[in-house]
Amino acid sequence: MTADVPRGPKRSDAARWEDLVARYAWADADEPDAYTFSVITGKTESEVIRAFGGDPGASRLMTSTETASELAAQLYMEDYELLQVVTVARGVIAIEWGYHGSIPEVARRASAGGGEFFSVYRSVNARYQVMHALDGRVEGMFDPFELEDAEWMDPEPEVPAWAEGVAFHMETLCAESFALMEHTMGVAVDPGWMDLALRTVRLTSPSELFGQSEAAWLP
């Protein structure tokens, strides 16, 4: 699914950006509280599942409501996460109510061999992250929440070239992150997918995937 930002000749780039951000207003709503959405191009669903630590042969069809219920039932019992994937015209969308897609090593694995990766992460503790990787290398990751007060911070947070010129605002922080993902990847994220039964797999925990290695968490 390609971006469909209005491109009328009399509309400014700023107006088109505002339209794009407005379409992702759902991402700043109170629910869901935590998520990671990733867009991966140049890879199949099965390749993405393996990169995230799942078994493509053990997939089920589940809705987001069903995954949330299953995760809630396992809360405090074991390190348990589920990944949902859906293929669109230009790539694969990976949806989690967890955080595998926010880990740099997952981005490297998912983009290795000519792929491209972009993720948007939001935690229950008001932590945010956007990350971009290309051909097995992380091209930048940052917390957009920090950028509102960047000029007062020492050292001042660095913004990757692919995010330069984007102004992040607390009330639309997630919408702007999704807009940046669509602008970068050319793939739109449709919240309607969360109502559909999508291919779903259980993920291996990061501690099992990466052991005690700190490198997996570093760009």
Phi and psi restraints in degrees (value plus and minus 20) as a CYANA .aco file:
   2 THR   PHI    -114.7   -74.7
   2 THR   PSI     141.3   181.3
   3 ALA   PHI     -83.5   -43.5
   3 ALA   PSI     124.6   164.6
   4 ASP   PHI    -148.6  -108.6
   4 ASP   PSI      22.4    62.4
   5 VAL   PHI     -85.7   -45.7
   5 VAL   PSI     113.1   153.1
   6 PRO   PHI     -74.7   -34.7
   6 PRO   PSI     116.6   156.6
   7 ARG   PHI    -147.1  -107.1
   7 ARG   PSI      12.4    52.4
   8 GLY   PHI     -80.4   -40.4
   8 GLY   PSI     122.1   162.1
   9 PRO   PHI     -83.3   -43.3
   9 PRO   PSI     -41.6    -1.6
  10 LYS   PHI    -115.0   -75.0
  10 LYS   PSI     -21.1    18.9
  11 ARG   PHI    -114.7   -74.7
  11 ARG   PSI     116.9   156.9
  12 SER   PHI     -99.7   -59.7
  12 SER   PSI     142.8   182.8
  13 ASP   PHI     -79.7   -39.7
  13 ASP   PSI     -57.4   -17.4
  14 ALA   PHI     -82.7   -42.7
  14 ALA   PSI     -61.0   -21.0
  15 ALA   PHI     -87.5   -47.5
  15 ALA   PSI     -59.9   -19.9
  16 ARG   PHI     -84.9   -44.9
  16 ARG   PSI     -59.2   -19.2
  17 TRP   PHI     -83.7   -43.7
  17 TRP   PSI     -62.4   -22.4
  18 GLU   PHI     -82.4   -42.4
  18 GLU   PSI     -58.7   -18.7
  19 ASP   PHI     -83.1   -43.1
  19 ASP   PSI     -62.5   -22.5
  20 LEU   PHI     -85.0   -45.0
  20 LEU   PSI     -64.7   -24.7
  21 VAL   PHI     -81.8   -41.8
  21 VAL   PSI     -61.1   -21.1
  22 ALA   PHI     -81.2   -41.2
  22 ALA   PSI     -52.8   -12.8
  23 ARG   PHI     -89.0   -49.0
  23 ARG   PSI     -37.6     2.4
  24 TYR   PHI    -126.5   -86.5
  24 TYR   PSI       2.5    42.5
  25 ALA   PHI     -78.4   -38.4
  25 ALA   PSI     -49.2    -9.2
  26 TRP   PHI     -78.8   -38.8
  26 TRP   PSI     -46.6    -6.6
  27 ALA   PHI     -90.8   -50.8
  27 ALA   PSI     -39.0     1.0
  28 ASP   PHI    -119.5   -79.5
  28 ASP   PSI     -13.9    26.1
  29 ALA   PHI     -89.7   -49.7
  29 ALA   PSI     146.2   186.2
  30 ASP   PHI     -84.0   -44.0
  30 ASP   PSI     -50.9   -10.9
  31 GLU   PHI    -144.8  -104.8
  31 GLU   PSI     121.1   161.1
  32 PRO   PHI     -94.6   -54.6
  32 PRO   PSI     135.8   175.8
  33 ASP   PHI     -95.8   -55.8
  33 ASP   PSI     -55.3   -15.3
  34 ALA   PHI    -158.7  -118.7
  34 ALA   PSI     120.9   160.9
  35 TYR   PHI    -185.6  -145.6
  35 TYR   PSI     142.9   182.9
  36 THR   PHI    -155.1  -115.1
  36 THR   PSI     103.8   143.8
  37 PHE   PHI    -131.1   -91.1
  37 PHE   PSI     110.6   150.6
  38 SER   PHI    -145.9  -105.9
  38 SER   PSI     122.7   162.7
  39 VAL   PHI    -135.5   -95.5
  39 VAL   PSI     107.4   147.4
  40 ILE   PHI    -148.1  -108.1
  40 ILE   PSI     106.8   146.8
  41 THR   PHI    -133.0   -93.0
  41 THR   PSI     135.6   175.6
  42 GLY   PHI      60.5   100.5
  42 GLY   PSI      -7.7    32.3
  43 LYS   PHI    -156.9  -116.9
  43 LYS   PSI     135.2   175.2
  44 THR   PHI    -108.3   -68.3
  44 THR   PSI     147.8   187.8
  45 GLU   PHI     -77.8   -37.8
  45 GLU   PSI     -64.9   -24.9
  46 SER   PHI     -84.1   -44.1
  46 SER   PSI     -57.8   -17.8
  47 GLU   PHI     -85.0   -45.0
  47 GLU   PSI     -59.7   -19.7
  48 VAL   PHI     -85.1   -45.1
  48 VAL   PSI     -65.0   -25.0
  49 ILE   PHI     -78.3   -38.3
  49 ILE   PSI     -64.5   -24.5
  50 ARG   PHI     -83.8   -43.8
  50 ARG   PSI     -60.5   -20.5
  51 ALA   PHI     -82.7   -42.7
  51 ALA   PSI     -52.0   -12.0
  52 PHE   PHI    -102.9   -62.9
  52 PHE   PSI     -29.8    10.2
  53 GLY   PHI      77.0   117.0
  53 GLY   PSI       8.4    48.4
  54 GLY   PHI    -135.3   -95.3
  54 GLY   PSI     149.8   189.8
  55 ASP   PHI    -127.0   -87.0
  55 ASP   PSI      90.2   130.2
  56 PRO   PHI     -79.1   -39.1
  56 PRO   PSI     -47.0    -7.0
  57 GLY   PHI     -98.6   -58.6
  57 GLY   PSI     -26.3    13.7
  58 ALA   PHI    -134.0   -94.0
  58 ALA   PSI      10.4    50.4
  59 SER   PHI    -102.9   -62.9
  59 SER   PSI     133.4   173.4
  60 ARG   PHI    -150.6  -110.6
  60 ARG   PSI     143.5   183.5
  61 LEU   PHI    -116.8   -76.8
  61 LEU   PSI     100.3   140.3
  62 MET   PHI    -163.2  -123.2
  62 MET   PSI     130.9   170.9
  63 THR   PHI    -107.2   -67.2
  63 THR   PSI     147.0   187.0
  64 SER   PHI     -83.5   -43.5
  64 SER   PSI     -54.9   -14.9
  65 THR   PHI     -82.8   -42.8
  65 THR   PSI     -61.6   -21.6
  66 GLU   PHI     -86.5   -46.5
  66 GLU   PSI     -59.3   -19.3
  67 THR   PHI     -86.2   -46.2
  67 THR   PSI     -60.2   -20.2
  68 ALA   PHI     -82.9   -42.9
  68 ALA   PSI     -59.7   -19.7
  69 SER   PHI     -85.6   -45.6
  69 SER   PSI     -62.5   -22.5
  70 GLU   PHI     -85.6   -45.6
  70 GLU   PSI     -61.6   -21.6
  71 LEU   PHI     -84.7   -44.7
  71 LEU   PSI     -60.0   -20.0
  72 ALA   PHI     -83.7   -43.7
  72 ALA   PSI     -56.4   -16.4
  73 ALA   PHI     -87.8   -47.8
  73 ALA   PSI     -45.3    -5.3
  74 GLN   PHI    -117.4   -77.4
  74 GLN   PSI     -19.8    20.2
  75 LEU   PHI     -78.0   -38.0
  75 LEU   PSI     113.8   153.8
  76 TYR   PHI      51.8    91.8
  76 TYR   PSI     -18.8    21.2
  77 MET   PHI    -120.0   -80.0
  77 MET   PSI     -59.5   -19.5
  78 GLU   PHI    -181.3  -141.3
  78 GLU   PSI     142.5   182.5
  79 ASP   PHI     -95.7   -55.7
  79 ASP   PSI      81.9   121.9
  80 TYR   PHI    -155.3  -115.3
  80 TYR   PSI     100.0   140.0
  81 GLU   PHI    -158.3  -118.3
  81 GLU   PSI     132.6   172.6
  82 LEU   PHI    -142.9  -102.9
  82 LEU   PSI     125.6   165.6
  83 LEU   PHI    -141.1  -101.1
  83 LEU   PSI     114.4   154.4
  84 GLN   PHI    -134.0   -94.0
  84 GLN   PSI     121.0   161.0
  85 VAL   PHI    -151.4  -111.4
  85 VAL   PSI     127.6   167.6
  86 VAL   PHI    -164.7  -124.7
  86 VAL   PSI     117.9   157.9
  87 THR   PHI    -115.1   -75.1
  87 THR   PSI     111.1   151.1
  88 VAL   PHI    -135.2   -95.2
  88 VAL   PSI    -194.4  -154.4
  89 ALA   PHI     -79.0   -39.0
  89 ALA   PSI     -57.7   -17.7
  90 ARG   PHI    -131.6   -91.6
  90 ARG   PSI     -18.7    21.3
  91 GLY   PHI     156.5   196.5
  91 GLY   PSI    -184.9  -144.9
  92 VAL   PHI    -136.0   -96.0
  92 VAL   PSI     114.6   154.6
  93 ILE   PHI    -121.8   -81.8
  93 ILE   PSI     110.1   150.1
  94 ALA   PHI    -133.1   -93.1
  94 ALA   PSI     106.1   146.1
  95 ILE   PHI    -139.0   -99.0
  95 ILE   PSI     109.3   149.3
  96 GLU   PHI    -157.1  -117.1
  96 GLU   PSI     129.3   169.3
  97 TRP   PHI    -121.4   -81.4
  97 TRP   PSI      19.6    59.6
  98 GLY   PHI    -163.9  -123.9
  98 GLY   PSI    -165.7  -125.7
  99 TYR   PHI    -162.6  -122.6
  99 TYR   PSI     -11.6    28.4
 100 HIS   PHI     -74.5   -34.5
 100 HIS   PSI     -60.8   -20.8
 101 GLY   PHI     -88.9   -48.9
 101 GLY   PSI     -27.5    12.5
 102 SER   PHI    -113.1   -73.1
 102 SER   PSI     -22.6    17.4
 103 ILE   PHI    -109.8   -69.8
 103 ILE   PSI     104.8   144.8
 104 PRO   PHI     -73.9   -33.9
 104 PRO   PSI     -58.4   -18.4
 105 GLU   PHI     -85.4   -45.4
 105 GLU   PSI     -54.2   -14.2
 106 VAL   PHI     -85.0   -45.0
 106 VAL   PSI     -61.4   -21.4
 107 ALA   PHI     -82.0   -42.0
 107 ALA   PSI     -60.5   -20.5
 108 ARG   PHI     -84.3   -44.3
 108 ARG   PSI     -65.8   -25.8
 109 ARG   PHI     -85.6   -45.6
 109 ARG   PSI     -60.2   -20.2
 110 ALA   PHI     -92.0   -52.0
 110 ALA   PSI     -44.0    -4.0
 111 SER   PHI    -123.7   -83.7
 111 SER   PSI     -25.6    14.4
 112 ALA   PHI     -79.8   -39.8
 112 ALA   PSI     127.4   167.4
 113 GLY   PHI      56.1    96.1
 113 GLY   PSI      14.9    54.9
 114 GLY   PHI      75.4   115.4
 114 GLY   PSI     -11.2    28.8
 115 GLY   PHI    -109.8   -69.8
 115 GLY   PSI     155.3   195.3
 116 GLU   PHI    -157.6  -117.6
 116 GLU   PSI     125.8   165.8
 117 PHE   PHI    -160.4  -120.4
 117 PHE   PSI     121.2   161.2
 118 PHE   PHI    -167.1  -127.1
 118 PHE   PSI     112.1   152.1
 119 SER   PHI    -151.2  -111.2
 119 SER   PSI     131.2   171.2
 120 VAL   PHI    -143.4  -103.4
 120 VAL   PSI     104.0   144.0
 121 TYR   PHI    -144.0  -104.0
 121 TYR   PSI     119.2   159.2
 122 ARG   PHI    -158.1  -118.1
 122 ARG   PSI     109.2   149.2
 123 SER   PHI    -125.9   -85.9
 123 SER   PSI     148.2   188.2
 124 VAL   PHI     -91.1   -51.1
 124 VAL   PSI     -35.0     5.0
 125 ASN   PHI    -120.7   -80.7
 125 ASN   PSI       4.6    44.6
 126 ALA   PHI      40.5    80.5
 126 ALA   PSI      17.4    57.4
 127 ARG   PHI    -125.3   -85.3
 127 ARG   PSI     117.9   157.9
 128 TYR   PHI    -149.4  -109.4
 128 TYR   PSI     136.1   176.1
 129 GLN   PHI    -179.0  -139.0
 129 GLN   PSI     119.4   159.4
 130 VAL   PHI    -140.6  -100.6
 130 VAL   PSI     123.1   163.1
 131 MET   PHI    -165.6  -125.6
 131 MET   PSI     121.2   161.2
 132 HIS   PHI    -149.4  -109.4
 132 HIS   PSI     115.6   155.6
 133 ALA   PHI    -155.2  -115.2
 133 ALA   PSI     127.6   167.6
 134 LEU   PHI    -158.4  -118.4
 134 LEU   PSI     104.6   144.6
 135 ASP   PHI      31.6    71.6
 135 ASP   PSI      25.3    65.3
 136 GLY   PHI      63.7   103.7
 136 GLY   PSI     -10.1    29.9
 137 ARG   PHI    -152.4  -112.4
 137 ARG   PSI     109.8   149.8
 138 VAL   PHI     -92.5   -52.5
 138 VAL   PSI     102.3   142.3
 139 GLU   PHI    -112.3   -72.3
 139 GLU   PSI     -18.0    22.0
 140 GLY   PHI     126.7   166.7
 140 GLY   PSI     125.8   165.8
 141 MET   PHI    -171.0  -131.0
 141 MET   PSI     123.9   163.9
 142 PHE   PHI    -180.9  -140.9
 142 PHE   PSI     143.9   183.9
 143 ASP   PHI    -117.2   -77.2
 143 ASP   PSI      90.3   130.3
 144 PRO   PHI     -84.2   -44.2
 144 PRO   PSI     -40.5    -0.5
 145 PHE   PHI     -80.3   -40.3
 145 PHE   PSI     -54.6   -14.6
 146 GLU   PHI     -91.4   -51.4
 146 GLU   PSI     -39.9     0.1
 147 LEU   PHI     -94.6   -54.6
 147 LEU   PSI     -41.2    -1.2
 148 GLU   PHI     -81.9   -41.9
 148 GLU   PSI     -53.9   -13.9
 149 ASP   PHI    -134.3   -94.3
 149 ASP   PSI       5.4    45.4
 150 ALA   PHI     -78.9   -38.9
 150 ALA   PSI     -58.0   -18.0
 151 GLU   PHI     -87.6   -47.6
 151 GLU   PSI     -35.6     4.4
 152 TRP   PHI    -119.3   -79.3
 152 TRP   PSI     -21.8    18.2
 153 MET   PHI    -116.7   -76.7
 153 MET   PSI     128.1   168.1
 154 ASP   PHI    -155.2  -115.2
 154 ASP   PSI      90.3   130.3
 155 PRO   PHI     -98.2   -58.2
 155 PRO   PSI     135.7   175.7
 156 GLU   PHI     -91.2   -51.2
 156 GLU   PSI     112.0   152.0
 157 PRO   PHI     -77.4   -37.4
 157 PRO   PSI     118.7   158.7
 158 GLU   PHI    -108.2   -68.2
 158 GLU   PSI     119.9   159.9
 159 VAL   PHI    -129.6   -89.6
 159 VAL   PSI     106.5   146.5
 160 PRO   PHI     -82.4   -42.4
 160 PRO   PSI     138.6   178.6
 161 ALA   PHI     -77.6   -37.6
 161 ALA   PSI     -55.4   -15.4
 162 TRP   PHI     -93.4   -53.4
 162 TRP   PSI     -27.3    12.7
 163 ALA   PHI    -136.0   -96.0
 163 ALA   PSI     -16.5    23.5
 164 GLU   PHI     -83.5   -43.5
 164 GLU   PSI     118.4   158.4
 165 GLY   PHI      70.0   110.0
 165 GLY   PSI     -25.8    14.2
 166 VAL   PHI    -109.9   -69.9
 166 VAL   PSI     104.5   144.5
 167 ALA   PHI    -117.0   -77.0
 167 ALA   PSI     101.6   141.6
 168 PHE   PHI    -119.4   -79.4
 168 PHE   PSI     117.6   157.6
 169 HIS   PHI    -146.9  -106.9
 169 HIS   PSI     121.0   161.0
 170 MET   PHI     -74.8   -34.8
 170 MET   PSI     -61.3   -21.3
 171 GLU   PHI     -94.5   -54.5
 171 GLU   PSI     -36.7     3.3
 172 THR   PHI    -149.8  -109.8
 172 THR   PSI       8.8    48.8
 173 LEU   PHI     -79.2   -39.2
 173 LEU   PSI     -68.0   -28.0
 174 CYS   PHI     -92.1   -52.1
 174 CYS   PSI     -59.7   -19.7
 175 ALA   PHI     -80.0   -40.0
 175 ALA   PSI     -60.9   -20.9
 176 GLU   PHI     -87.9   -47.9
 176 GLU   PSI     -53.4   -13.4
 177 SER   PHI     -86.5   -46.5
 177 SER   PSI     -63.1   -23.1
 178 PHE   PHI     -86.8   -46.8
 178 PHE   PSI     -58.9   -18.9
 179 ALA   PHI     -81.7   -41.7
 179 ALA   PSI     -60.1   -20.1
 180 LEU   PHI     -85.3   -45.3
 180 LEU   PSI     -57.9   -17.9
 181 MET   PHI     -83.3   -43.3
 181 MET   PSI     -65.6   -25.6
 182 GLU   PHI     -84.8   -44.8
 182 GLU   PSI     -61.3   -21.3
 183 HIS   PHI     -81.7   -41.7
 183 HIS   PSI     -58.2   -18.2
 184 THR   PHI     -98.2   -58.2
 184 THR   PSI     -62.9   -22.9
 185 MET   PHI    -116.8   -76.8
 185 MET   PSI     -37.6     2.4
 186 GLY   PHI      51.6    91.6
 186 GLY   PSI       2.6    42.6
 187 VAL   PHI    -148.0  -108.0
 187 VAL   PSI     106.5   146.5
 188 ALA   PHI    -110.1   -70.1
 188 ALA   PSI     123.4   163.4
 189 VAL   PHI    -120.0   -80.0
 189 VAL   PSI     106.4   146.4
 190 ASP   PHI    -125.9   -85.9
 190 ASP   PSI      96.3   136.3
 191 PRO   PHI     -83.0   -43.0
 191 PRO   PSI     -37.4     2.6
 192 GLY   PHI     -82.9   -42.9
 192 GLY   PSI     -42.1    -2.1
 193 TRP   PHI     -81.6   -41.6
 193 TRP   PSI     -46.4    -6.4
 194 MET   PHI     -89.5   -49.5
 194 MET   PSI     -33.8     6.2
 195 ASP   PHI    -114.1   -74.1
 195 ASP   PSI     -24.8    15.2
 196 LEU   PHI    -119.4   -79.4
 196 LEU   PSI     135.6   175.6
 197 ALA   PHI    -100.7   -60.7
 197 ALA   PSI      92.3   132.3
 198 LEU   PHI    -132.0   -92.0
 198 LEU   PSI     140.5   180.5
 199 ARG   PHI     -82.3   -42.3
 199 ARG   PSI     103.9   143.9
 200 THR   PHI    -151.0  -111.0
 200 THR   PSI     117.5   157.5
 201 VAL   PHI    -155.2  -115.2
 201 VAL   PSI     134.1   174.1
 202 ARG   PHI    -102.8   -62.8
 202 ARG   PSI     120.6   160.6
 203 LEU   PHI    -123.4   -83.4
 203 LEU   PSI     122.7   162.7
 204 THR   PHI     -87.6   -47.6
 204 THR   PSI     119.5   159.5
 205 SER   PHI     -85.3   -45.3
 205 SER   PSI     130.0   170.0
 206 PRO   PHI     -76.4   -36.4
 206 PRO   PSI     -54.7   -14.7
 207 SER   PHI     -84.8   -44.8
 207 SER   PSI     -53.4   -13.4
 208 GLU   PHI     -98.2   -58.2
 208 GLU   PSI     -56.4   -16.4
 209 LEU   PHI     -88.0   -48.0
 209 LEU   PSI     -63.5   -23.5
 210 PHE   PHI    -136.7   -96.7
 210 PHE   PSI     -25.6    14.4
 211 GLY   PHI      42.3    82.3
 211 GLY   PSI    -158.7  -118.7
 212 GLN   PHI    -114.6   -74.6
 212 GLN   PSI     -11.7    28.3
 213 SER   PHI     -88.5   -48.5
 213 SER   PSI     104.4   144.4
 214 GLU   PHI    -100.0   -60.0
 214 GLU   PSI     -39.1     0.9
 215 ALA   PHI     -80.5   -40.5
 215 ALA   PSI     -50.9   -10.9
 216 ALA   PHI     -82.1   -42.1
 216 ALA   PSI     -44.9    -4.9
 217 TRP   PHI    -118.8   -78.8
 217 TRP   PSI     -20.4    19.6
 218 LEU   PHI    -126.5   -86.5
 218 LEU   PSI     119.9   159.9
